[in-house]
Amino acid sequence: MRLTGKPGTRGRRPVIFDFDGVLADSEGLHVAALEDFLARRGLALPDEDLRPLMGLDQLQTWRWIEARLGLPIDLAADTREYARLVVARFATDLVEMPGARALVAALADAGHPLAVASSSEVEVVEAGLAGLELRDRFAAVVTRDDVMRTKPDPEPYLTAARRLGAELGAEPADCVAIEDSPPGATAARATGMFVVGLEAGHRTLPDVLLDLRVDSLAELVEPVLRLRVFG
């Protein structure tokens, strides 16, 4: 496989990564932070009640909890408290998704401009990138704090492409997006990007949203090094 399109630095296409579940194996830490949040209020959810929350964006999660537990949610204050709990979990337990650092290094060393487009809060994403020692590899980092609408709306990916494009002249259709969730893949597909679907967890991504499907980012490292698949 070789992609065509407007080149970025040294003739390489920009690549935009989701953060949670793509770069960071963080879903369990988000669940643990939510359990911490509820425990502070004397509440708990059985495991079977946590499963419906997987893949929801944060606003949907808060609405689900409010309806399920009758817990009034102060969106601004509770979101920030939850973000602090996630960052605390990251400080001790965060690990990369298999192959994440190797792929980022291979792409960066080959001259691909890199960005992150995430629906998490800025402090969560920045703490995670720093903890994985990846922050300096990314020219642009877009979080929910940078946009009016989060995934599945395309705004996060359009914003990331615009920030890269300001220096490179790249358009969204020139970019590669790497996603692990239907909302994220939907957002990337709506921009016209080449969409790589990572299926390392419990979700199944519809074929119509993807151009390429992988079970691990490690599968992409050797092709990048040898074949320049994103060239």
Backbone as CSV, one residue per row, in Angstrom:
resi,resn,N_x,N_y,N_z,CA_x,CA_y,CA_z,C_x,C_y,C_z
1,MET,0.845,-1.196,0.000,0.000,0.000,0.000,0.874,1.237,0.000
2,ARG,0.533,2.197,-0.843,1.205,3.494,-0.843,0.152,4.564,-1.060
3,LEU,0.149,5.562,-0.237,-0.829,6.635,-0.352,-0.259,7.751,-1.214
4,THR,-1.162,8.451,-1.900,-0.745,9.602,-2.679,-1.419,10.841,-2.124
5,GLY,-0.894,11.986,-2.449,-1.488,13.220,-1.956,-0.423,14.272,-1.748
6,LYS,-0.851,15.427,-1.320,0.067,16.531,-1.108,1.054,16.184,-0.001
7,PRO,2.332,16.341,-0.208,3.303,15.958,0.813,3.400,16.968,1.936
8,GLY,3.887,16.498,3.062,4.228,17.381,4.161,5.732,17.599,4.149
9,THR,6.320,17.703,5.335,7.749,17.889,5.455,8.477,16.728,4.790
10,ARG,9.483,17.031,3.991,10.285,16.018,3.312,9.401,15.052,2.525
11,GLY,8.272,15.551,1.996,7.455,14.756,1.112,6.636,13.685,1.779
12,ARG,6.274,13.845,3.050,5.522,12.834,3.780,4.171,13.387,4.214
13,ARG,3.154,12.531,4.164,1.811,12.971,4.537,1.698,13.176,6.045
14,PRO,0.947,14.187,6.486,0.683,14.369,7.911,-0.139,13.198,8.458
15,VAL,0.135,12.828,9.690,-0.593,11.746,10.360,-1.163,12.297,11.665
16,ILE,-2.466,12.088,11.876,-3.149,12.596,13.059,-3.657,11.414,13.876
17,PHE,-3.230,11.347,15.124,-3.575,10.261,16.027,-4.685,10.676,16.991
18,ASP,-5.632,9.785,17.227,-6.433,9.876,18.441,-5.501,9.575,19.616
19,PHE,-5.906,9.934,20.832,-5.045,9.679,21.986,-5.479,8.433,22.769
20,ASP,-6.645,8.502,23.423,-7.091,7.385,24.265,-7.417,6.169,23.412
21,GLY,-6.780,5.052,23.702,-7.035,3.828,22.966,-6.226,3.677,21.696
22,VAL,-5.491,4.716,21.303,-4.618,4.638,20.130,-3.165,4.811,20.559
23,LEU,-2.842,5.941,21.155,-1.500,6.123,21.697,-1.388,5.556,23.113
24,ALA,-2.424,5.748,23.903,-2.387,5.353,25.314,-3.407,4.259,25.603
25,ASP,-2.984,3.256,26.350,-3.884,2.191,26.798,-4.580,2.707,28.054
26,SER,-5.539,3.588,27.853,-6.052,4.410,28.948,-7.518,4.177,29.299
27,GLU,-8.210,3.347,28.544,-9.642,3.203,28.786,-9.931,2.725,30.203
28,GLY,-9.163,1.728,30.678,-9.358,1.236,32.040,-9.091,2.306,33.081
29,LEU,-8.163,3.221,32.798,-7.850,4.292,33.744,-8.969,5.322,33.776
30,HIS,-9.609,5.553,32.644,-10.771,6.441,32.627,-11.910,5.832,33.448
31,VAL,-12.123,4.536,33.316,-13.163,3.866,34.102,-12.837,3.957,35.591
32,ALA,-11.575,3.718,35.946,-11.173,3.794,37.353,-11.365,5.205,37.899
33,ALA,-11.067,6.230,37.085,-11.260,7.613,37.526,-12.734,7.910,37.725
34,LEU,-13.581,7.370,36.857,-15.021,7.556,37.031,-15.491,6.883,38.312
35,GLU,-14.977,5.699,38.598,-15.327,5.016,39.849,-14.864,5.832,41.054
36,ASP,-13.679,6.444,40.959,-13.205,7.332,42.027,-14.163,8.508,42.212
37,PHE,-14.569,9.091,41.093,-15.492,10.229,41.129,-16.789,9.846,41.844
38,LEU,-17.357,8.707,41.483,-18.610,8.273,42.093,-18.412,7.883,43.558
39,ALA,-17.283,7.249,43.871,-17.028,6.840,45.255,-16.979,8.042,46.185
40,ARG,-16.472,9.166,45.706,-16.434,10.385,46.514,-17.839,10.861,46.879
41,ARG,-18.804,10.390,46.148,-20.200,10.763,46.383,-20.999,9.601,46.968
42,GLY,-20.285,8.569,47.394,-20.940,7.427,48.005,-21.704,6.572,47.022
43,LEU,-21.303,6.609,45.755,-22.017,5.893,44.699,-21.076,4.906,44.011
44,ALA,-21.679,3.921,43.370,-20.905,2.943,42.610,-21.788,2.376,41.510
45,LEU,-21.136,1.904,40.459,-21.840,1.229,39.378,-21.254,-0.167,39.210
46,PRO,-22.108,-1.185,39.120,-21.600,-2.520,38.813,-20.934,-2.536,37.451
47,ASP,-20.070,-3.527,37.241,-19.358,-3.614,35.970,-20.302,-3.628,34.779
48,GLU,-21.434,-4.319,34.917,-22.346,-4.401,33.782,-22.958,-3.047,33.446
49,ASP,-23.003,-2.140,34.422,-23.508,-0.797,34.147,-22.440,0.108,33.550
50,LEU,-21.171,-0.262,33.721,-20.100,0.532,33.136,-19.930,0.249,31.644
51,ARG,-20.286,-0.946,31.227,-20.062,-1.326,29.827,-20.776,-0.407,28.835
52,PRO,-22.024,0.015,29.114,-22.679,0.907,28.138,-21.968,2.239,27.950
53,LEU,-21.070,2.599,28.877,-20.384,3.879,28.775,-19.212,3.830,27.806
54,MET,-18.736,2.626,27.470,-17.576,2.499,26.598,-17.883,3.100,25.226
55,GLY,-17.033,4.012,24.806,-17.204,4.612,23.489,-18.066,5.856,23.462
56,LEU,-18.741,6.185,24.585,-19.517,7.421,24.634,-18.587,8.605,24.818
57,ASP,-18.982,9.766,24.283,-18.197,10.943,24.606,-18.557,11.395,26.017
58,GLN,-17.826,12.395,26.506,-17.984,12.743,27.916,-19.367,13.302,28.243
59,LEU,-19.897,14.140,27.363,-21.227,14.691,27.622,-22.261,13.571,27.694
60,GLN,-22.181,12.615,26.781,-23.101,11.482,26.816,-22.926,10.676,28.100
61,THR,-21.683,10.532,28.540,-21.418,9.797,29.779,-22.066,10.475,30.971
62,TRP,-21.879,11.797,31.075,-22.470,12.519,32.205,-23.991,12.425,32.169
63,ARG,-24.571,12.534,30.998,-26.035,12.442,30.898,-26.526,11.056,31.295
64,TRP,-25.772,10.025,30.902,-26.142,8.650,31.254,-26.083,8.468,32.771
65,ILE,-25.017,8.969,33.400,-24.868,8.842,34.858,-25.971,9.613,35.577
66,GLU,-26.250,10.805,35.086,-27.294,11.628,35.703,-28.638,10.901,35.667
67,ALA,-28.941,10.279,34.520,-30.213,9.566,34.386,-30.211,8.269,35.186
68,ARG,-29.094,7.553,35.189,-29.023,6.238,35.833,-29.005,6.347,37.354
69,LEU,-28.261,7.334,37.876,-28.069,7.447,39.324,-28.829,8.611,39.948
70,GLY,-29.430,9.465,39.123,-30.089,10.642,39.667,-29.107,11.621,40.286
71,LEU,-27.876,11.617,39.796,-26.830,12.483,40.337,-26.778,13.778,39.542
72,PRO,-27.092,14.923,40.166,-26.992,16.194,39.434,-25.544,16.450,39.017
73,ILE,-25.356,16.826,37.770,-24.023,17.054,37.240,-23.807,18.536,36.976
74,ASP,-22.726,19.065,37.561,-22.241,20.399,37.223,-21.178,20.182,36.155
75,LEU,-21.543,20.400,34.901,-20.701,19.963,33.796,-19.286,20.522,33.885
76,ALA,-19.144,21.797,34.108,-17.807,22.399,34.134,-16.995,21.887,35.319
77,ALA,-17.562,21.964,36.522,-16.819,21.572,37.724,-16.542,20.078,37.762
78,ASP,-17.533,19.273,37.415,-17.355,17.830,37.496,-16.412,17.314,36.412
79,THR,-16.435,17.947,35.255,-15.502,17.558,34.202,-14.073,17.807,34.632
80,ARG,-13.831,18.945,35.265,-12.465,19.258,35.716,-12.035,18.326,36.848
81,GLU,-12.943,18.005,37.761,-12.603,17.062,38.829,-12.255,15.700,38.242
82,TYR,-13.079,15.263,37.313,-12.824,13.976,36.667,-11.475,13.990,35.941
83,ALA,-11.167,15.078,35.238,-9.884,15.173,34.538,-8.719,15.059,35.517
84,ARG,-8.824,15.682,36.686,-7.754,15.586,37.681,-7.583,14.151,38.166
85,LEU,-8.695,13.433,38.304,-8.622,12.039,38.728,-7.967,11.171,37.653
86,VAL,-8.268,11.471,36.383,-7.627,10.733,35.296,-6.122,10.995,35.288
87,VAL,-5.733,12.256,35.419,-4.311,12.608,35.426,-3.589,11.908,36.572
88,ALA,-4.239,11.811,37.727,-3.627,11.115,38.861,-3.411,9.636,38.537
89,ARG,-4.364,9.026,37.860,-4.201,7.626,37.437,-3.068,7.501,36.417
90,PHE,-2.992,8.456,35.498,-1.936,8.430,34.495,-0.556,8.463,35.138
91,ALA,-0.430,9.187,36.222,0.880,9.378,36.840,1.506,8.069,37.298
92,THR,0.680,7.081,37.593,1.217,5.822,38.118,0.994,4.625,37.204
93,ASP,-0.043,4.659,36.367,-0.453,3.435,35.685,-0.505,3.512,34.162
94,LEU,-0.197,4.655,33.561,-0.371,4.785,32.119,0.703,4.027,31.353
95,VAL,0.271,3.281,30.340,1.195,2.616,29.425,0.752,2.900,27.998
96,GLU,1.665,2.726,27.070,1.358,2.938,25.661,0.548,1.775,25.112
97,MET,-0.181,2.044,24.046,-0.728,0.965,23.237,0.439,0.282,22.526
98,PRO,0.379,-1.026,22.348,1.509,-1.725,21.721,1.901,-1.098,20.387
99,GLY,3.170,-0.777,20.280,3.697,-0.208,19.049,3.563,1.284,18.907
100,ALA,2.922,1.955,19.882,2.646,3.390,19.712,3.923,4.214,19.614
101,ARG,4.811,4.058,20.574,6.026,4.879,20.545,6.909,4.537,19.350
102,ALA,6.959,3.263,18.999,7.778,2.875,17.847,7.218,3.463,16.555
103,LEU,5.881,3.459,16.407,5.287,4.016,15.200,5.476,5.523,15.138
104,VAL,5.239,6.205,16.253,5.437,7.660,16.272,6.875,8.003,15.921
105,ALA,7.828,7.262,16.481,9.238,7.526,16.184,9.543,7.281,14.714
106,ALA,9.025,6.182,14.153,9.285,5.868,12.747,8.720,6.941,11.834
107,LEU,7.497,7.392,12.126,6.880,8.425,11.304,7.618,9.752,11.429
108,ALA,7.929,10.140,12.658,8.619,11.416,12.871,9.993,11.405,12.218
109,ASP,10.723,10.311,12.373,12.063,10.228,11.804,12.024,10.221,10.275
110,ALA,10.909,9.736,9.696,10.758,9.735,8.244,10.254,11.078,7.718
111,GLY,9.949,12.008,8.614,9.551,13.346,8.191,8.070,13.605,8.119
112,HIS,7.248,12.704,8.689,5.802,12.940,8.696,5.442,13.968,9.769
113,PRO,4.760,15.044,9.431,4.222,15.944,10.457,3.151,15.203,11.254
114,LEU,3.173,15.344,12.564,2.272,14.587,13.428,1.418,15.510,14.282
115,ALA,0.174,15.070,14.530,-0.737,15.804,15.406,-1.569,14.807,16.196
116,VAL,-2.197,15.303,17.245,-3.169,14.547,18.041,-4.503,15.263,17.947
117,ALA,-5.578,14.496,17.780,-6.941,15.039,17.827,-7.731,14.180,18.806
118,SER,-8.038,14.753,19.965,-8.651,13.986,21.050,-9.885,14.699,21.580
119,SER,-10.822,13.909,22.111,-11.998,14.477,22.768,-11.808,14.609,24.272
120,SER,-10.624,14.272,24.782,-10.338,14.446,26.198,-9.884,15.879,26.488
121,GLU,-9.841,16.225,27.777,-9.444,17.567,28.181,-7.951,17.776,27.943
122,VAL,-7.566,19.038,27.807,-6.185,19.358,27.505,-5.239,18.823,28.570
123,GLU,-5.610,18.902,29.858,-4.696,18.442,30.888,-4.501,16.934,30.850
124,VAL,-5.551,16.215,30.444,-5.453,14.764,30.326,-4.512,14.387,29.186
125,VAL,-4.713,14.984,28.023,-3.898,14.649,26.866,-2.450,15.072,27.064
126,GLU,-2.236,16.280,27.577,-0.867,16.740,27.789,-0.144,15.881,28.825
127,ALA,-0.849,15.510,29.899,-0.226,14.639,30.912,0.095,13.277,30.316
128,GLY,-0.810,12.762,29.487,-0.571,11.466,28.880,0.596,11.476,27.905
129,LEU,0.658,12.483,27.057,1.768,12.569,26.110,3.095,12.740,26.834
130,ALA,3.095,13.548,27.885,4.322,13.721,28.657,4.729,12.420,29.339
131,GLY,3.735,11.713,29.909,4.040,10.455,30.583,4.577,9.397,29.646
132,LEU,4.140,9.419,28.399,4.627,8.464,27.400,5.875,8.970,26.683
133,GLU,6.331,10.156,27.065,7.521,10.791,26.478,7.356,10.976,24.962
134,LEU,6.170,11.459,24.586,5.860,11.654,23.173,5.562,13.105,22.808
135,ARG,5.451,13.980,23.787,4.939,15.324,23.502,5.727,16.055,22.432
136,ASP,7.056,15.928,22.441,7.856,16.706,21.502,7.783,16.182,20.074
137,ARG,7.104,15.055,19.873,6.964,14.507,18.527,5.799,15.140,17.755
138,PHE,4.921,15.857,18.447,3.692,16.336,17.827,3.726,17.847,17.622
139,ALA,3.520,18.248,16.375,3.510,19.675,16.049,2.224,20.346,16.487
140,ALA,1.136,19.587,16.611,-0.153,20.145,17.014,-0.874,19.143,17.903
141,VAL,-1.522,19.653,18.945,-2.340,18.834,19.843,-3.691,19.528,20.000
142,VAL,-4.746,18.854,19.567,-6.099,19.399,19.642,-6.893,18.569,20.640
143,THR,-7.542,19.237,21.592,-8.334,18.576,22.616,-9.748,19.154,22.616
144,ARG,-10.582,18.624,23.500,-11.951,19.138,23.577,-11.974,20.614,23.958
145,ASP,-10.914,21.106,24.583,-10.856,22.517,24.967,-10.628,23.438,23.773
146,ASP,-10.251,22.867,22.634,-9.946,23.670,21.456,-11.094,23.764,20.459
147,VAL,-12.181,23.045,20.699,-13.254,22.962,19.708,-14.611,23.202,20.355
148,MET,-15.569,23.534,19.530,-16.943,23.685,20.005,-17.671,22.347,20.032
149,ARG,-17.307,21.459,19.091,-17.981,20.162,18.963,-16.931,19.059,18.922
150,THR,-17.164,18.004,19.679,-16.230,16.888,19.715,-16.703,15.782,18.767
151,LYS,-15.882,14.748,18.638,-16.228,13.609,17.783,-17.572,13.018,18.223
152,PRO,-18.424,12.627,17.269,-18.170,12.341,15.861,-18.191,13.536,14.916
153,ASP,-18.326,14.748,15.439,-18.205,15.917,14.576,-16.765,15.995,14.055
154,PRO,-16.555,16.397,12.815,-15.195,16.442,12.264,-14.340,17.584,12.770
155,GLU,-14.891,18.481,13.592,-14.135,19.677,13.983,-12.759,19.372,14.576
156,PRO,-12.592,18.369,15.472,-11.239,18.123,16.007,-10.220,17.803,14.911
157,TYR,-10.621,16.987,13.933,-9.684,16.644,12.867,-9.449,17.815,11.924
158,LEU,-10.478,18.580,11.643,-10.304,19.756,10.796,-9.380,20.768,11.467
159,THR,-9.519,20.907,12.784,-8.665,21.852,13.517,-7.217,21.387,13.503
160,ALA,-6.995,20.096,13.716,-5.627,19.562,13.685,-5.008,19.744,12.303
161,ALA,-5.777,19.439,11.252,-5.256,19.609,9.896,-4.957,21.069,9.605
162,ARG,-5.812,21.953,10.072,-5.591,23.391,9.849,-4.311,23.853,10.539
163,ARG,-4.068,23.355,11.751,-2.861,23.770,12.466,-1.607,23.240,11.777
164,LEU,-1.669,22.026,11.281,-0.539,21.517,10.512,-0.432,22.248,9.185
165,GLY,-1.569,22.508,8.552,-1.577,23.139,7.252,-1.072,24.559,7.249
166,ALA,-1.157,25.223,8.392,-0.673,26.594,8.473,0.802,26.676,8.108
167,GLU,1.559,25.611,8.398,2.975,25.592,8.079,3.274,24.786,6.822
168,LEU,2.447,23.779,6.545,2.790,22.828,5.500,1.990,22.991,4.221
169,GLY,0.868,23.690,4.305,-0.006,23.772,3.155,-0.814,22.509,2.930
170,ALA,-0.936,21.672,3.950,-1.674,20.417,3.839,-3.169,20.653,4.019
171,GLU,-3.961,19.932,3.255,-5.410,19.947,3.372,-5.845,18.688,4.136
172,PRO,-7.077,18.672,4.701,-7.531,17.466,5.403,-7.391,16.198,4.579
173,ALA,-7.708,16.252,3.296,-7.640,15.051,2.460,-6.213,14.555,2.259
174,ASP,-5.215,15.363,2.605,-3.825,14.951,2.493,-3.365,14.174,3.727
175,CYS,-4.206,14.121,4.759,-3.802,13.567,6.049,-4.246,12.126,6.234
176,VAL,-3.548,11.429,7.123,-3.921,10.097,7.593,-4.401,10.235,9.031
177,ALA,-5.535,9.619,9.361,-6.057,9.614,10.737,-6.011,8.189,11.269
178,ILE,-5.638,8.053,12.536,-5.612,6.738,13.181,-6.574,6.771,14.353
179,GLU,-7.592,5.908,14.303,-8.688,5.933,15.269,-9.035,4.532,15.765
180,ASP,-9.699,4.474,16.935,-10.114,3.180,17.484,-11.599,3.102,17.786
181,SER,-12.350,4.168,17.563,-13.770,4.162,17.925,-14.623,4.597,16.748
182,PRO,-15.870,4.137,16.680,-16.763,4.600,15.611,-16.944,6.111,15.575
183,PRO,-17.147,6.798,16.733,-17.272,8.257,16.646,-16.026,8.925,16.070
184,GLY,-14.859,8.442,16.480,-13.633,9.029,15.962,-13.435,8.758,14.490
185,ALA,-13.691,7.515,14.062,-13.544,7.176,12.651,-14.564,7.936,11.806
186,THR,-15.770,8.128,12.354,-16.787,8.920,11.654,-16.309,10.353,11.445
187,ALA,-15.708,10.928,12.485,-15.200,12.300,12.400,-14.117,12.413,11.338
188,ALA,-13.177,11.468,11.351,-12.081,11.516,10.388,-12.577,11.282,8.971
189,ARG,-13.483,10.326,8.796,-14.019,10.020,7.465,-14.707,11.238,6.867
190,ALA,-15.398,12.022,7.700,-16.130,13.188,7.196,-15.209,14.259,6.635
191,THR,-13.935,14.229,6.993,-12.980,15.214,6.489,-12.339,14.789,5.174
192,GLY,-12.532,13.527,4.792,-11.872,13.012,3.599,-10.499,12.450,3.840
193,MET,-10.095,12.320,5.105,-8.789,11.743,5.422,-8.759,10.246,5.128
194,PHE,-7.554,9.705,4.947,-7.340,8.266,4.889,-7.420,7.763,6.323
195,VAL,-8.346,6.846,6.602,-8.629,6.451,7.985,-8.097,5.043,8.254
196,VAL,-7.212,4.959,9.243,-6.699,3.684,9.739,-7.457,3.342,11.011
197,GLY,-8.079,2.166,11.042,-8.826,1.734,12.210,-8.021,0.755,13.042
198,LEU,-7.815,1.083,14.314,-7.117,0.198,15.251,-8.154,-0.567,16.044
199,GLU,-8.170,-1.876,15.901,-9.141,-2.712,16.606,-8.421,-3.551,17.656
200,ALA,-8.006,-2.887,18.715,-7.263,-3.562,19.764,-8.128,-3.847,20.983
201,GLY,-9.362,-3.354,20.994,-10.223,-3.515,22.152,-11.501,-4.236,21.808
202,HIS,-12.598,-3.810,22.434,-13.875,-4.503,22.294,-14.719,-3.969,21.142
203,ARG,-14.321,-2.839,20.542,-15.153,-2.224,19.522,-14.898,-2.832,18.147
204,THR,-15.925,-2.813,17.334,-15.790,-3.184,15.931,-16.080,-1.952,15.090
205,LEU,-15.168,-1.622,14.214,-15.312,-0.437,13.378,-15.897,-0.841,12.026
206,PRO,-16.965,-0.198,11.589,-17.576,-0.542,10.298,-16.608,-0.331,9.135
207,ASP,-16.636,-1.249,8.187,-15.746,-1.152,7.028,-15.912,0.168,6.290
208,VAL,-17.128,0.681,6.244,-17.396,1.883,5.468,-16.637,3.095,6.003
209,LEU,-16.188,3.042,7.256,-15.475,4.165,7.849,-13.968,4.089,7.639
210,LEU,-13.464,2.951,7.167,-12.025,2.703,7.171,-11.452,2.522,5.773
211,ASP,-10.177,2.900,5.647,-9.388,2.558,4.477,-8.421,1.419,4.776
212,LEU,-8.086,1.244,6.042,-7.154,0.213,6.467,-7.497,-0.184,7.886
213,ARG,-7.449,-1.476,8.181,-7.753,-1.981,9.525,-6.530,-2.733,10.057
214,VAL,-6.124,-2.439,11.305,-5.007,-3.143,11.935,-5.401,-3.549,13.344
215,ASP,-4.754,-4.597,13.849,-4.986,-5.047,15.216,-4.005,-4.429,16.194
216,SER,-2.923,-3.877,15.692,-1.907,-3.254,16.540,-1.150,-2.220,15.723
217,LEU,-0.751,-1.130,16.367,0.070,-0.141,15.682,1.415,-0.722,15.280
218,ALA,1.831,-1.757,15.983,3.101,-2.393,15.650,3.104,-2.926,14.221
219,GLU,1.929,-3.263,13.686,1.841,-3.751,12.309,2.282,-2.703,11.299
220,LEU,2.229,-1.440,11.677,2.530,-0.354,10.742,3.989,0.071,10.767
221,VAL,4.730,-0.327,11.793,6.092,0.183,11.953,6.992,-0.265,10.809
222,GLU,7.033,-1.550,10.538,7.922,-2.053,9.492,7.547,-1.513,8.107
223,PRO,6.249,-1.495,7.747,5.908,-0.879,6.456,6.324,0.583,6.345
224,VAL,6.212,1.340,7.438,6.650,2.736,7.393,8.149,2.804,7.132
225,LEU,8.901,1.966,7.828,10.357,2.002,7.693,10.816,1.523,6.319
226,ARG,10.167,0.483,5.794,10.651,-0.138,4.562,9.934,0.368,3.309
227,LEU,8.627,0.558,3.413,7.832,0.852,2.225,7.354,2.287,2.148
228,ARG,7.527,3.030,3.253,7.046,4.409,3.279,5.578,4.473,2.883
229,VAL,4.767,3.686,3.565,3.369,3.565,3.164,2.603,4.883,3.288
230,PHE,3.066,5.786,4.108,2.391,7.068,4.236,3.123,8.156,3.466
231,GLY,3.950,7.764,2.503,4.725,8.738,1.746,3.899,9.477,0.720
